[in-house]
């Protein structure tokens, strides 16, 4: 039944399929690695570079592509346009890194600048590699199964840790417990911040925002791969995703998921079948005290008054601090303060807003380059993505959410989320160009 969804796909030549086999296998492993993003060992000079499974798998993934196990025939004009734009942004990031190295006296800013540039380069190469995978009906089906598995594990991790079935402290027992060494990872066992019933951060990372946006990205990718086909299994998985997103306590992530689902229901009336249990679940969550989740309900209810300063967790003060630095240093507005320069400014270590993060560190040039890429990808997805255009609407939802977090910046607390998004975009471009002409 799943194969029928891709019956109108024109596969690339068998030689291209065979040649990219090793790259496809490692790509599946990379996506699977997103289900567990806690460092596997305390190796490296800082907690921010402790390796995760994704950090390990992405190295052979890019290496295999560089060695030639890729197909240039799979590289479409859509991929090429984005690669050129990403290359420009990478060049701007390099200039910003050099700016930091030359002009700053803050060692921490230099270290984080190097980290950011490494991540920018890593994800650029990831997109380049994924763009050259030759897709077939079988491979699209397999990657769909992988995405389902990762979504289930992500949601299971959130629910199991939220309800205390798996203690958060157990997940980081193999890591140093000292705040000086473990940084924010020490938040897992801290009882003051995480009471006995835990919080829904799951296996994804120490920040609940990461879990929230990953659930949205995986749901959207699943919709793109299945063409939003309505099945009982799909409806059940969607319900689990909504509940899991809710208990992450990430208001931006949950609101973005609800907005995304509303667009899918509006564009595909068949999906309204799934809305009935979802609405009933929401009524239960918002309508009465549920004991263990009562505080979570109260927190998520503040979404309805998101512009209230008291509900922004101190973000107005953070934004004001970075804005004042820009106003006091007019040259920063044009060329930026430098890659990594945001870290020493406030105890929060970053701008907590993607556009402001680009403007502060990369200047007006980087800010405009970022928005050009966003609009370019959005336009291409809107023009060429078929069906309910799930990735287009997920991008819109995540852009709105990015005004309260660094969703599309390689901040440590978001791990490989940017890589997951670029993978989804690259696959969507490949699928759209492999369809019969009458499908456009």
N, C-alpha and C positions, 0 to 999 in steps of 0.2 A: 504493500500500500504506500509506504514512504517513497519508494522508487518512482511511483507515478507522479509525484510532485515535480520531478525533474525530467519528465518524459519529453519536454520540449527543449532540453538542453542539447546543444551540439558539442560533443566532447572534442578536445584537441586530439591530434594524431596519437596513435598508440606509442610511438617512440617518445613523445613528450611526456606521456603518462609514466612510462617506465623510467625515464631519466630523472623525473622529480620524485620518484618513490621514496628514497631516503629522506628527502626534505619534508615530504608529507608526513612520514612516520614521526620524525622529531617534532614537527609542528603539532601533531596530536598530543605528544608528551608535554609540550610547552603549555598548551591550553589546559591539559589535565592538572599541571602544576599550580594553576591559579586556585585550585580548591584548597590548598594549604600554603599560606603565605607567611607563616611564622618561621623565623630563621632556624635552620637545622643545626647550626653550630655557631659559637661565639668566636668566629675567625675574622681577623681584620682589626684595623686601628680604631674602629668606632662601631657602635651599635647600628648606625645607619647603613653600613656596608656588610653587615653580617649576611652570609649567603642564604637565600631561600632556594627551594627547588627550581623556581622559575629562573633565578639568576644562574643556576648551573646549566639548565637545559638550553637557555637561549644562546649559550656560547657555541655548542655544536650545531645549533640551528643555523646561525649566521655563517659558521665555518663551512658547513656543507654547501650552502648557497655560493659562497665565495669560491669553493673548490670546483664549481661547475655543475652541480646536480640541480640545475634550474633550467627553465625553458623561456627563452626570449619571446617565443610565440604566445606565451601566456600573458606577457606584459602588454596591457592595453593602453590606449591613448589616455584613458582616465588615470591610470596608475602613473604614467609618465608626467602628466601635468602636476599631480600631487608631489611626486618625487622632486621635481624642479622647485616647487614652492617650499617643501621641507628643506631642501638644500640651501635656499636663501636664508631661512630661519636659522639653520645650523651655522651658517657663516656669521650671522648677527650674534649668535650665542658665543661663538669663538671670539669675536671682537670684545664682547662684554666680559668674557673670562680674562682676556689679556688686560682689559681695563682694571679689573679687580686685582690682578697680580701686580700690576705696575703701581697703582695709586693707593691701595688700601694697606693699612698696617695691621688689620685684623686677620690673624691666622685662620680663625674659624670661617671667615667669609671666603678666604681662598680655598679652604678644604671643601666647603659646600659648593663653591663655584666649580671646582673640578668634578665633584659628584654630579652636579646638574649637567655639565657638558658631556660627561660619560653617558648619562641617561639619554640625553637628546640624541647623541650619536648612535647609541644602542637601539633606540626605537626607530630611528631613521633607517638603519640597516635591516631591522625587523620588517618594516613595511616593504622595503625593497625586496627582501627575500620572499615574503608571503605573496607579493605581486607576481612572482615567477613560478608559482606552483600550478601545474596543469590539473584542472579539475575535471572530474567525471561524475556520473550519477552515483557510483559506488562510494567515491570519496566524499561527496556532499552528504550522503546518508551517514557515513561513519563519523564525520565531524559533527553532524547533528546529534548523534548518540553521545559523543564526547561532551558537547555543550550541555546536554541534559544531565549527564552525570555530575559535571562540575557545578551546575545550578543546584542539584539536589544536595550535594555535599556542602556547598556554601550555606544553603538554608538550614540544613541539619546542624551544622556547626553553630549557627546563630541561635537556634532554638535550644540546643543541648546546653550551651553555656549560659543562656539567659535564665533557664529554669534550674540551673545548678546541677544538672545531671552529670556534666563533665565540668569539674572545677577549673576555673581559669588558671589557677596556679599550676595545675598539672601540665598545661600546655607549654609552659616556659620553665619547667623544672630543670631542664638541661642547660639553661642559660644562666649567666651570673645574676644574682639577686640584688646586687648593689646598685643604687640609683646612679652612682657615678659611672658605672660601667654599662649598665643595661639601658640607661636613658628611659624613654617612655615605655619600653617593654616591661619595666618593673611595675607598671600600672596593673598588669594582670593579677598579681597576687596581693595587691594593696587592698586590704579590707575596707579602708576608709572610703575609697572611691568605688570599689566593686564589692557590694555586700554579698552575703552568703548565697543569695539566689543568682548572683552574677549579672552581667549585662550582655546584651546580644552582639558582641563583637566577633564571636565565633573563631574560625580558623584563618580568617583573612588578614587581620592586622590589629594593631593596638588602638586604632581610631575607628569608631563606629561608622563614620562617613564612608570609609572605604568599603565596608560590608554593604552599606546602602546602595552606593552607586554601582558596585559590581553586580548586585542582584538585578538592577535595572538593565545594565549592559547585557547580561546573559539572557534575560527575558526577551529583550529586543532582538538579539542575535538568533535566539531560538525561533522567534516569529519570522525573521527573515529567511531562515533555512527551511522552515516548514510552510512558508507562504501563509502563515496564520490559520492553518487548517484547524478546525474545531474537532477535538476528540475528548473523550472522557479523561484520558490520561493527561492531556494538555491542560484541561480545565483544573484538574486536581493540582498539577504542578504550579499553575498560575495562582491558585489559592494559597498554596504553601509559600510561594514567593512573596505574596502580599502580606501575609501574617509575619513572615520572617523580616521583611523590610520594616514593618511597623515596630517590631520589638528591638530592632537595632537602635532605636531612639534617635536615628538620624532624621531630623525633620526635613532637611533638604532632599535627602535620598527618597524618603517616603512620598513627599509631595511630588517629586519628579516622576516617580513610578505611577502615581495616581493620574497625573496629567497624561503620561504616555498611554496608559490603558484607556483613558477617555477618548483619545484620538483613534485608537484601534477599534473601539466599539462603534464610534461614529462612522468609520470608513468601511466596516464590515459588520453588517447587522447580525450575521450568524454568531459573532462573538458575544452578542448580548445575552446569549444563553449562559455564558459564564458570569455575567454581571449579577445574576440573582443571588447565588451563594456568596459572592464577594460583597454585595451590598448588605446582606444579612450579617456577614462577619463584621463589617464596619459598624453596623448599628449596635451589635453586641459590645464591640470595643469602646465605642464612644458613648454608649447610652447607659452604662451602669458600671459600678465598681467591680473589678474582677480580681480583687485581692492582690495576687502576686504582680499583676501588671497595672495596678491602679496608678502608680507614679508614671509609668510609661504612657498611659492614656492621657494623663494631665499634661505631660510634656508634648505629646503629639497634637493635642488640641490647640496648642499655641500657634500652630500653622495658620489658623484662621485669623490670627492677628500678628502676622509675620513682620509687619513694619514697626511694631512696638519695640522701642529700644531695649526694654527689659527682656525681650525674647530673643535677642541677637547674641547672647552670651559674651558680651563685651566687645563685639566686633566694631561698633562705631568708634570706640577708643583706639582700637588697632588701626583702623583705616585712617583715623585722624593723625596718628603718629607718623605713618608713612607719607601721608599727604603733606604734612608739615616739613618733612625732610626734603621732599621734592620742591616745595615752594621756597625753602631756604637755600636750595642749590639749583638754580634754574638750568644749569647745564645738564643736570641729571634728567630733566624732562626730555631732552633731545637724545642723549646718548645712553642714559641709564646710569644707575649707581654702580653697576657691575654685577656679573653673575655670582650669586651667593651673598651679595651685599645686604640682602633683606634680613639675614639671620641675626646680626648683632643689634638690630634696631630696637626690638621689643622682646620681652620674655616669651612671647608666643612664637617667635622665630620665623614668622612668615606673614604675608599680607592678608591671608584668609579671604582672598578674592582674586580669581584668575586674571581678569583684565588689569587690576592694579599691580599684581605680581609682575606681569610682563612689562608694564609701563615703568615700574620702579627699577627693575633689574636690567631690562633691555632698552629702555627709553622709548621715545615715540616711534622710532623706526621698527623696533621689535613688536611694539603694540600694534602697529598697522599691519605688519607682516602676519601676526597671529590672526587678526580679524579677517585679513584677506584669505588665509587658509580656511578659516571657519566657513566663510561665505562661499568659497569655492567648493568645498566638500558638500555643504548643504545644497547648493545648486545642482551639483552632479548627482547626489542621491535623489533629489526631488525629480530630476529629469529621467533618470535611468532605473531607479529602484522600482520594482513592480509591486503589485498587490496593495497592501495597506501602508507601504513605505515605512516600516517600523524603525529602521535605522535613522531615517531622516527625522522622525518625530522624537526618537530617543536623543539624537544630537541636540534638538531644540530644547528638550527637557533638561538635559545635562548642562547646556549653556546657561539656562536660567539658574540652575543650582550652582553654577560656577561663580555667581556673584556673592556666595557666602563661603566658598572653599576653593582651593587651587586644583580644581578637577582636572584641568588639562595642562598642568605643569608638573615636572618630575620631582615633586616633593616626596621625601622619604615615607611619610605616612600613607601615601597612595601607591607605593610599591610599583607593580607592573600594570596598573589600571590603564595607563596611556597605551601600553603595548596591546592590551586586550581590545581597546577601541580601534587602534590602527589595524589590527588583525581583522576585525569585523568589517571595517571599511574596505580593506583590500579584497576580502572575499566577496563582498557585495558587488564591487566593480567587476570582478571576474565573472560572477554569475550573470550580471546584466549584459555583458558583452558576449556571453556564450549562448544567449537565447536567440530563437529564430527572429528574423526581422519583423514579423507581424506581432511580436510580443512587445516591441518598443512603443 
